[in-house]
Amino acid sequence: MSLYQKRPVIIFSILILIAAALSIAIWKQPENQNPVESTTQINIADEQTSLPLYHELVDSDDDGKVIKNTKCELIFKIPADWSVDGLFGGTKILSPADIRRNKEWNEAHEEELQNTEGETNGLDGRSLSISCQDSVKNYLADFSMSPYYKIFKNTKHLVDSFATDAFHAKDSNLALLKTIKIDGEAAYEISWTVDMPDGSSNTTYELLVEKNKVYQIHLGQTEYDNLSDEVKQIIQSITFEE
């Protein structure tokens, strides 16, 4: 056989050797290249894109999701099937039931949601909300409409504000209910009541922590003791970074 005739055979043999070498190299990957870990990283990245502004996904597994609010500098953990929403750095935590009720309400009132200015107003159910204020002064200003505001408006710390008669008088619309611990810090549960146009009254509850910022854990119309175990676990998972 001439050299010209042997050339295709030689080229074919070389190609076989190259393919074999590549197969061996792929098979003998380094042990630290774990395909399961790579998949997890991709999933976390995918979930990260669905979080609102000022929120980061720290960790995620079958047990739940650890999320950081970068504006308020706090971290909390929610169940794996719960989600987070929010605007301007605030956190709204929604259970699957919250999401379902919001969706059902929106579908039932689809024609009513759009008003003449193009704004939308609908059910905004959530299990928990978290926000923060830069200072005690800014937080206390939220109560400027209360007739008791002048009693505590110049106090420098929450504990001093809540010690005033404004939060203990029988006829006050403000009240200090209890103090618990969150991440080792004192968390004050307060309530305030407002009169509604129909003659009824509405009472709102929240937990407050002062640590450089004022952290507001909004409980809505439910006292801490009456919250579900899942919501209490989320609150107790909070850690403050400042």
Residue frames as qw, qx, qy, qz and C-alpha x, y, z in Angstrom:
[[0.000, 0.890, 0.456, 0.000, 0.00, 0.00, 0.00],
 [0.415, 0.479, -0.025, 0.773, 1.37, 3.40, -0.97],
 [0.199, -0.192, -0.439, 0.855, 1.79, 6.32, 1.43],
 [0.300, -0.083, -0.210, -0.927, -1.04, 8.11, -0.37],
 [0.623, -0.279, -0.631, -0.369, -3.33, 5.13, 0.22],
 [0.529, -0.257, -0.676, 0.445, -2.29, 4.82, 3.89],
 [0.044, 0.214, -0.194, 0.956, -3.02, 8.50, 4.71],
 [0.573, -0.409, -0.223, -0.674, -6.81, 8.12, 5.36],
 [0.807, -0.284, -0.510, 0.091, -6.09, 5.16, 7.67],
 [0.475, 0.024, -0.409, 0.779, -3.51, 7.17, 9.64],
 [0.185, -0.307, 0.030, -0.933, -5.84, 10.18, 9.99],
 [0.716, -0.384, -0.379, -0.444, -8.72, 7.95, 11.13],
 [0.746, -0.190, -0.526, 0.361, -6.49, 6.30, 13.75],
 [0.239, 0.145, -0.299, 0.912, -5.38, 9.70, 15.09],
 [0.429, -0.373, -0.140, -0.811, -9.00, 10.80, 15.42],
 [0.796, -0.344, -0.485, -0.113, -9.83, 7.66, 17.40],
 [0.602, -0.077, -0.466, 0.644, -6.92, 8.32, 19.79],
 [0.021, -0.250, 0.127, -0.960, -8.03, 11.96, 20.32],
 [0.623, -0.393, -0.299, -0.606, -11.63, 10.89, 21.05],
 [0.792, -0.261, -0.523, 0.176, -10.41, 8.29, 23.54],
 [0.407, 0.052, -0.380, 0.829, -8.21, 10.83, 25.32],
 [0.268, -0.329, -0.021, -0.905, -11.12, 13.29, 25.62],
 [0.748, -0.372, -0.437, -0.332, -13.38, 10.58, 27.05],
 [0.702, -0.179, -0.507, 0.467, -10.81, 9.71, 29.71],
 [0.182, 0.172, -0.231, 0.940, -10.32, 13.39, 30.62],
 [0.482, -0.385, -0.178, -0.767, -14.08, 13.92, 31.03],
 [0.801, -0.316, -0.503, -0.077, -14.46, 10.75, 33.10],
 [0.662, -0.227, -0.393, 0.597, -11.62, 11.70, 35.48],
 [0.056, -0.810, -0.077, -0.579, -12.97, 15.09, 36.61],
 [0.146, 0.301, -0.623, 0.707, -11.62, 16.52, 39.88],
 [0.289, -0.401, -0.849, 0.187, -13.58, 15.30, 42.90],
 [0.046, -0.415, -0.386, 0.822, -14.47, 18.87, 43.96],
 [0.280, 0.052, -0.405, -0.869, -16.54, 19.41, 40.81],
 [0.203, 0.274, 0.880, -0.331, -19.89, 18.39, 42.30],
 [0.068, -0.307, -0.606, -0.731, -22.74, 18.60, 39.76],
 [0.306, -0.680, -0.664, 0.050, -25.33, 18.78, 42.58],
 [0.315, -0.587, -0.186, 0.722, -23.66, 21.89, 44.03],
 [0.129, -0.039, 0.424, 0.895, -23.55, 23.50, 40.61],
 [0.179, -0.524, -0.714, -0.429, -27.28, 22.96, 40.18],
 [0.355, -0.701, -0.505, 0.357, -27.95, 24.48, 43.60],
 [0.269, -0.389, 0.060, 0.879, -25.96, 27.58, 42.71],
 [0.017, -0.203, -0.585, -0.785, -27.94, 28.02, 39.51],
 [0.284, -0.639, -0.703, -0.132, -31.21, 27.67, 41.41],
 [0.344, -0.634, -0.314, 0.617, -30.17, 30.30, 43.94],
 [0.162, -0.178, 0.297, 0.924, -29.22, 32.66, 41.13],
 [0.131, -0.411, -0.700, -0.569, -32.61, 32.10, 39.49],
 [0.345, -0.711, -0.595, 0.144, -34.45, 32.83, 42.74],
 [0.356, -0.400, -0.105, 0.838, -32.31, 35.92, 43.33],
 [0.056, 0.132, 0.429, 0.892, -33.68, 37.56, 40.21],
 [0.306, -0.575, -0.653, -0.386, -37.27, 37.28, 41.52],
 [0.413, -0.538, -0.492, 0.546, -36.59, 39.11, 44.79],
 [0.085, 0.961, 0.236, 0.118, -37.55, 42.79, 45.18],
 [0.357, 0.695, -0.275, 0.560, -35.02, 45.59, 45.34],
 [0.220, -0.643, 0.513, -0.524, -32.85, 45.68, 48.50],
 [0.870, -0.242, 0.340, -0.261, -33.21, 41.92, 49.03],
 [0.336, 0.541, -0.763, -0.116, -30.64, 39.16, 48.55],
 [0.959, -0.147, -0.153, -0.187, -30.96, 35.39, 48.77],
 [0.225, -0.716, 0.646, -0.142, -28.32, 34.19, 51.24],
 [0.105, -0.183, 0.977, 0.006, -29.13, 30.47, 51.22],
 [0.735, 0.096, -0.085, -0.666, -31.83, 28.12, 49.98],
 [0.094, 0.149, -0.984, -0.027, -32.62, 24.46, 50.62],
 [0.399, -0.376, -0.776, -0.312, -35.60, 22.18, 51.29],
 [0.362, -0.460, -0.631, 0.510, -35.84, 23.59, 54.82],
 [0.012, 0.906, 0.329, -0.267, -36.35, 27.20, 53.75],
 [0.507, 0.625, 0.083, 0.587, -34.85, 30.38, 52.31],
 [0.466, -0.588, -0.190, 0.634, -32.53, 32.78, 54.14],
 [0.327, 0.754, 0.308, 0.480, -33.00, 36.34, 52.86],
 [0.412, -0.327, -0.198, 0.827, -31.20, 39.59, 53.63],
 [0.134, 0.933, 0.321, 0.089, -32.83, 43.00, 53.55],
 [0.640, 0.142, -0.048, 0.754, -29.87, 45.17, 52.56],
 [0.051, -0.690, -0.074, -0.718, -31.56, 48.48, 53.37],
 [0.637, -0.679, 0.037, -0.363, -32.48, 47.54, 56.94],
 [0.244, 0.536, -0.764, 0.264, -29.40, 45.32, 57.38],
 [0.622, -0.216, 0.615, -0.434, -31.23, 42.30, 58.75],
 [0.309, 0.188, -0.883, -0.299, -31.52, 38.63, 57.82],
 [0.665, -0.039, 0.460, -0.587, -34.51, 36.31, 58.24],
 [0.024, -0.096, 0.962, 0.254, -35.60, 32.84, 57.19],
 [0.670, 0.149, 0.085, -0.723, -38.91, 31.86, 55.57],
 [0.761, 0.064, 0.642, -0.065, -40.32, 28.42, 54.66],
 [0.356, -0.116, 0.692, 0.617, -39.32, 27.11, 51.25],
 [0.169, 0.523, 0.739, 0.389, -42.79, 27.65, 49.73],
 [0.070, -0.869, -0.320, 0.370, -43.21, 31.22, 51.04],
 [0.535, 0.496, 0.219, 0.648, -42.17, 34.33, 49.11],
 [0.305, -0.542, -0.183, 0.762, -41.03, 37.93, 49.56],
 [0.281, 0.724, 0.392, 0.493, -42.33, 41.13, 48.00],
 [0.362, -0.733, -0.241, 0.523, -41.98, 44.81, 48.84],
 [0.387, 0.787, 0.144, 0.458, -41.19, 48.35, 47.73],
 [0.006, -0.865, 0.210, -0.455, -38.67, 51.02, 48.80],
 [0.210, 0.432, -0.758, 0.442, -36.72, 48.61, 51.00],
 [0.635, -0.215, 0.429, -0.605, -39.69, 47.26, 52.92],
 [0.113, 0.134, -0.977, -0.123, -40.27, 43.51, 53.16],
 [0.752, -0.037, 0.090, -0.652, -43.63, 41.82, 52.67],
 [0.074, -0.221, 0.972, -0.009, -43.66, 38.11, 53.54],
 [0.714, 0.096, -0.129, -0.681, -46.38, 36.05, 51.89],
 [0.512, -0.098, 0.845, -0.119, -47.49, 32.51, 52.61],
 [0.045, 0.121, 0.848, 0.515, -48.93, 30.32, 49.84],
 [0.014, 0.662, 0.735, -0.145, -52.39, 31.10, 51.29],
 [0.029, -0.705, -0.067, 0.705, -51.70, 34.86, 51.04],
 [0.034, -0.275, 0.629, 0.727, -50.69, 34.51, 47.40],
 [0.020, 0.343, 0.901, 0.265, -53.78, 32.45, 46.61],
 [0.001, -0.737, -0.569, 0.366, -56.18, 34.87, 48.33],
 [0.035, -0.611, 0.167, 0.773, -54.61, 37.88, 46.61],
 [0.023, -0.084, 0.773, 0.628, -54.90, 36.18, 43.23],
 [0.005, 0.501, 0.863, 0.067, -58.50, 35.11, 43.79],
 [0.004, -0.748, -0.360, 0.558, -59.48, 38.61, 44.94],
 [0.028, -0.477, 0.389, 0.788, -57.82, 40.22, 41.93],
 [0.010, 0.117, 0.865, 0.488, -59.55, 37.83, 39.53],
 [0.023, -0.621, -0.773, 0.127, -62.93, 38.45, 41.15],
 [0.017, -0.870, -0.225, 0.438, -62.52, 42.25, 41.03],
 [0.577, 0.062, 0.420, 0.698, -60.67, 42.54, 37.74],
 [0.175, 0.706, 0.431, 0.533, -63.02, 45.20, 36.34],
 [0.346, -0.917, -0.193, -0.033, -62.86, 47.29, 39.53],
 [0.744, -0.353, 0.027, 0.567, -59.08, 47.34, 39.89],
 [0.405, 0.197, 0.249, 0.857, -58.49, 50.03, 37.28],
 [0.000, 0.772, 0.436, -0.462, -59.70, 53.46, 38.34],
 [0.422, 0.886, 0.191, 0.022, -59.91, 56.61, 36.26],
 [0.074, -0.902, 0.406, 0.128, -56.31, 57.63, 37.02],
 [0.736, 0.437, -0.517, -0.005, -54.98, 54.25, 35.96],
 [0.123, -0.485, 0.755, -0.423, -54.02, 53.26, 39.51],
 [0.676, -0.134, -0.699, -0.191, -54.73, 49.80, 40.85],
 [0.356, -0.405, 0.545, -0.642, -56.16, 49.04, 44.26],
 [0.792, -0.062, -0.542, -0.273, -56.67, 45.49, 45.42],
 [0.851, -0.523, 0.008, -0.049, -56.29, 43.06, 48.27],
 [0.358, 0.691, -0.549, 0.305, -52.74, 43.21, 49.64],
 [0.868, -0.470, 0.033, -0.155, -52.73, 40.31, 52.07],
 [0.488, 0.511, -0.631, 0.320, -49.47, 39.30, 53.72],
 [0.783, -0.411, -0.451, 0.122, -48.49, 37.36, 56.84],
 [0.575, -0.615, -0.074, 0.535, -45.80, 39.79, 57.98],
 [0.418, 0.833, 0.015, 0.363, -44.13, 43.06, 57.01],
 [0.670, -0.464, -0.058, 0.577, -40.74, 44.46, 58.05],
 [0.352, 0.821, 0.058, 0.445, -39.38, 47.98, 57.58],
 [0.621, -0.334, -0.254, 0.662, -37.00, 50.38, 59.29],
 [0.033, 0.983, 0.106, 0.144, -36.52, 54.04, 60.16],
 [0.570, 0.493, -0.332, 0.567, -33.16, 55.82, 60.36],
 [0.106, 0.253, -0.521, 0.809, -33.85, 57.36, 63.77],
 [0.090, -0.442, -0.803, 0.389, -36.19, 57.28, 66.75],
 [0.134, 0.435, 0.123, -0.882, -37.27, 60.83, 65.92],
 [0.329, 0.151, -0.590, -0.721, -38.40, 59.83, 62.43],
 [0.268, -0.240, -0.931, -0.061, -40.27, 56.84, 63.79],
 [0.052, -0.460, -0.643, 0.610, -42.11, 58.79, 66.51],
 [0.185, 0.261, -0.171, -0.932, -43.21, 61.35, 63.92],
 [0.238, -0.188, -0.854, -0.422, -45.56, 58.65, 62.59],
 [0.265, -0.562, -0.753, 0.217, -47.73, 59.34, 65.66],
 [0.126, 0.027, -0.061, 0.990, -47.90, 63.10, 65.18],
 [0.404, -0.366, -0.412, -0.730, -51.69, 62.93, 64.87],
 [0.565, -0.415, -0.691, 0.176, -52.07, 61.33, 68.28],
 [0.272, -0.883, -0.067, -0.377, -53.21, 63.75, 71.04],
 [0.778, -0.595, 0.100, 0.173, -50.45, 62.21, 73.21],
 [0.766, 0.467, -0.043, 0.439, -47.65, 62.93, 70.72],
 [0.043, 0.850, -0.234, 0.470, -46.42, 66.01, 72.62],
 [0.754, -0.603, 0.229, -0.127, -45.68, 63.80, 75.66],
 [0.842, -0.227, 0.404, 0.276, -43.07, 61.61, 73.94],
 [0.651, 0.749, 0.061, 0.110, -42.04, 63.44, 70.75],
 [0.135, 0.873, -0.426, 0.194, -38.73, 64.65, 72.22],
 [0.809, -0.420, 0.412, 0.002, -37.62, 61.38, 73.79],
 [0.175, 0.699, -0.637, -0.275, -34.38, 60.00, 72.38],
 [0.065, 0.185, -0.978, -0.066, -34.98, 56.26, 72.82],
 [0.545, -0.264, -0.622, -0.496, -37.95, 53.96, 72.38],
 [0.493, -0.307, -0.742, 0.335, -37.76, 52.70, 75.96],
 [0.078, -0.198, -0.324, 0.922, -38.17, 56.29, 77.20],
 [0.370, -0.075, -0.357, -0.855, -41.11, 56.91, 74.88],
 [0.602, -0.258, -0.705, -0.274, -42.92, 53.78, 76.00],
 [0.375, -0.236, -0.675, 0.590, -42.41, 54.67, 79.66],
 [0.133, -0.057, 0.073, -0.987, -44.51, 57.84, 79.30],
 [0.426, 0.284, 0.617, -0.598, -48.21, 58.09, 80.18],
 [0.496, 0.401, -0.339, -0.691, -49.01, 58.17, 76.47],
 [0.523, 0.175, -0.802, -0.230, -48.60, 54.39, 76.27],
 [0.228, -0.113, -0.890, 0.378, -50.21, 53.59, 79.66],
 [0.337, 0.098, 0.279, -0.894, -53.21, 55.90, 80.08],
 [0.424, 0.291, 0.839, -0.177, -56.55, 54.07, 79.91],
 [0.478, 0.753, 0.325, -0.314, -58.05, 56.46, 77.39],
 [0.051, -0.640, 0.536, 0.548, -54.96, 56.55, 75.13],
 [0.848, 0.452, -0.051, -0.274, -55.08, 55.20, 71.61],
 [0.484, 0.570, -0.645, 0.158, -51.51, 53.93, 72.14],
 [0.824, -0.488, 0.201, -0.209, -50.40, 51.05, 74.35],
 [0.190, 0.536, -0.820, 0.066, -47.28, 49.11, 75.27],
 [0.895, -0.148, -0.202, -0.369, -48.34, 45.47, 75.51],
 [0.911, -0.347, 0.167, 0.150, -45.21, 43.47, 76.24],
 [0.128, 0.807, -0.559, -0.143, -41.47, 43.13, 75.66],
 [0.983, 0.020, 0.168, 0.067, -39.85, 40.04, 74.11],
 [0.355, -0.622, 0.532, 0.451, -36.38, 39.26, 72.78],
 [0.818, 0.566, 0.106, 0.010, -35.36, 39.04, 69.12],
 [0.707, 0.472, -0.242, 0.468, -31.70, 38.25, 68.37],
 [0.574, -0.229, -0.435, 0.654, -30.94, 39.17, 71.98],
 [0.036, 0.175, -0.008, 0.984, -32.46, 42.64, 71.60],
 [0.209, 0.398, 0.640, -0.623, -35.51, 44.06, 73.38],
 [0.069, -0.260, -0.655, -0.706, -38.52, 44.03, 71.06],
 [0.215, 0.226, 0.493, -0.812, -41.45, 46.15, 72.25],
 [0.029, 0.441, 0.817, 0.370, -44.94, 45.15, 71.16],
 [0.135, 0.281, 0.266, -0.912, -47.18, 48.19, 70.91],
 [0.195, 0.547, 0.779, 0.237, -50.66, 48.80, 69.54],
 [0.087, 0.220, 0.066, -0.969, -52.55, 51.85, 68.36],
 [0.232, 0.536, 0.810, -0.049, -56.24, 52.25, 67.70],
 [0.060, 0.084, -0.231, -0.968, -57.97, 54.54, 65.22],
 [0.463, 0.447, 0.557, -0.525, -61.66, 55.31, 64.80],
 [0.272, 0.164, 0.758, 0.570, -63.13, 54.33, 61.45],
 [0.226, -0.062, -0.224, -0.946, -65.65, 56.40, 59.44],
 [0.555, -0.311, -0.643, -0.426, -68.37, 53.81, 60.10],
 [0.570, -0.644, 0.133, -0.493, -68.02, 54.26, 63.86],
 [0.967, -0.185, -0.113, 0.137, -65.96, 51.13, 64.48],
 [0.230, -0.859, 0.449, 0.091, -62.34, 51.07, 65.62],
 [0.895, 0.360, -0.232, 0.122, -59.29, 49.36, 64.18],
 [0.542, -0.751, 0.370, 0.074, -56.27, 48.25, 66.23],
 [0.744, 0.562, -0.335, 0.135, -52.88, 47.60, 64.68],
 [0.777, -0.576, 0.213, 0.142, -49.92, 45.83, 66.31],
 [0.653, 0.643, -0.331, 0.226, -46.17, 45.92, 65.71],
 [0.818, -0.433, -0.027, 0.378, -42.87, 44.91, 67.30],
 [0.242, 0.934, -0.172, 0.197, -40.12, 47.52, 67.55],
 [0.840, -0.266, -0.015, 0.473, -36.38, 47.08, 68.03],
 [0.100, 0.982, -0.161, 0.015, -33.94, 49.97, 68.44],
 [0.784, -0.302, 0.304, 0.449, -30.38, 49.22, 67.37],
 [0.255, -0.201, 0.369, 0.871, -28.93, 52.22, 65.51],
 [0.290, -0.192, -0.520, -0.780, -32.05, 52.04, 63.35],
 [0.551, 0.037, 0.531, -0.643, -35.63, 51.48, 64.47],
 [0.131, 0.021, -0.923, -0.360, -36.78, 48.13, 63.11],
 [0.593, 0.070, 0.228, -0.769, -40.53, 47.78, 62.61],
 [0.029, -0.045, -0.985, -0.167, -42.06, 44.31, 62.46],
 [0.488, -0.010, -0.033, -0.872, -45.63, 44.95, 61.40],
 [0.168, 0.077, 0.969, -0.167, -48.10, 42.35, 62.69],
 [0.257, -0.331, -0.607, -0.676, -51.23, 43.87, 61.19],
 [0.567, -0.443, -0.004, -0.694, -54.38, 43.33, 63.23],
 [0.908, -0.203, -0.366, -0.009, -53.02, 40.34, 65.16],
 [0.441, -0.802, 0.382, -0.126, -51.16, 40.33, 68.47],
 [0.219, 0.558, -0.800, -0.002, -47.85, 38.46, 68.62],
 [0.396, -0.151, 0.842, -0.334, -49.28, 35.77, 70.91],
 [0.717, 0.386, 0.437, -0.382, -51.99, 34.99, 68.34],
 [0.380, 0.638, -0.535, -0.404, -49.67, 34.63, 65.34],
 [0.975, 0.132, -0.149, -0.099, -49.19, 31.27, 63.66],
 [0.792, -0.453, 0.281, 0.299, -46.17, 29.19, 64.66],
 [0.712, 0.368, 0.269, 0.534, -44.66, 29.72, 61.20],
 [0.132, 0.879, 0.048, 0.455, -44.83, 33.51, 61.49],
 [0.576, -0.796, 0.185, -0.023, -43.39, 33.42, 65.01],
 [0.855, -0.137, 0.284, 0.412, -40.50, 31.29, 63.71],
 [0.506, 0.640, 0.162, 0.555, -39.79, 33.85, 60.98],
 [0.197, -0.925, 0.063, -0.319, -39.72, 36.64, 63.57],
 [0.731, -0.618, 0.274, 0.087, -37.44, 34.67, 65.87],
 [0.842, 0.176, 0.234, 0.454, -35.10, 33.93, 62.94],
 [0.252, 0.930, 0.014, 0.269, -34.37, 37.65, 62.45],
 [0.692, -0.347, -0.053, 0.631, -30.79, 38.77, 63.06],
 [0.111, 0.991, 0.048, -0.062, -29.69, 42.41, 63.02],
 [0.808, 0.269, -0.036, 0.523, -26.38, 43.14, 61.34],
 [0.133, 0.777, -0.132, 0.602, -25.80, 46.72, 62.54]]
